[in-house]
C-alpha cells in the first residue's frame, strides 16, 4: 500500500471537476452581473386590471 488515504487526497479527475465547477460558477456570476438591471432603471409594477376595480 502507498500509505496515503484516498479519502483525504482527491484524485486528478476530482480536482479537474472541482476546477471546472468553480470556473462555471464564476462565468454564471459574471453573466448575471452583466445582465442585472439597476433598481433605478426599473419601472413600478402596475396591477392587473381585474384587481383595480375597473369593469
C-alpha positions as CSV (number, residue, x, y, z in Angstrom):
1,X,0.0,0.0,0.0
2,X,1.1,3.5,-0.6
3,X,0.3,4.8,2.9
4,X,-2.0,7.6,1.6
5,X,-5.6,7.7,2.5
6,X,-7.7,8.1,-0.7
7,X,-10.5,9.9,1.2
8,X,-8.1,12.8,2.1
9,X,-6.5,13.3,-1.2
10,X,-8.8,13.8,-4.2
11,X,-7.6,12.2,-7.4
12,X,-6.8,14.3,-10.5
13,X,-10.2,13.8,-12.1
14,X,-11.9,15.1,-9.0
15,X,-9.6,18.1,-8.9
16,X,-10.4,18.9,-12.6
17,X,-14.1,18.5,-11.9
18,X,-13.9,20.9,-9.0
19,X,-11.9,23.4,-11.0
20,X,-14.5,23.2,-13.9
21,X,-17.3,23.8,-11.4
22,X,-15.6,26.9,-10.0
23,X,-15.0,28.2,-13.5
24,X,-18.6,27.6,-14.4
25,X,-19.8,29.3,-11.2
26,X,-17.6,32.4,-11.9
27,X,-18.9,32.6,-15.5
28,X,-22.5,32.4,-14.3
29,X,-22.0,35.1,-11.7
30,X,-20.3,37.3,-14.3
31,X,-23.1,36.8,-16.7
32,X,-25.8,37.5,-14.1
33,X,-24.0,40.7,-13.0
34,X,-23.7,41.8,-16.7
35,X,-27.5,41.2,-17.2
36,X,-28.5,42.8,-13.9
37,X,-30.8,45.8,-14.2
38,X,-30.2,48.5,-11.6
39,X,-33.2,49.2,-9.4
40,X,-33.3,52.9,-10.6
41,X,-33.9,51.7,-14.1
42,X,-36.9,49.5,-13.3
43,X,-40.4,50.7,-13.5
44,X,-43.2,50.4,-10.9
45,X,-45.4,47.3,-11.4
46,X,-48.9,48.1,-12.5
47,X,-51.6,45.8,-11.0
48,X,-53.7,43.7,-13.3
49,X,-57.0,45.5,-14.4
50,X,-59.2,42.9,-12.6
51,X,-57.6,44.0,-9.3
52,X,-58.0,47.7,-9.9
53,X,-61.8,47.6,-9.6
54,X,-62.3,48.7,-13.2
55,X,-65.1,46.9,-15.2
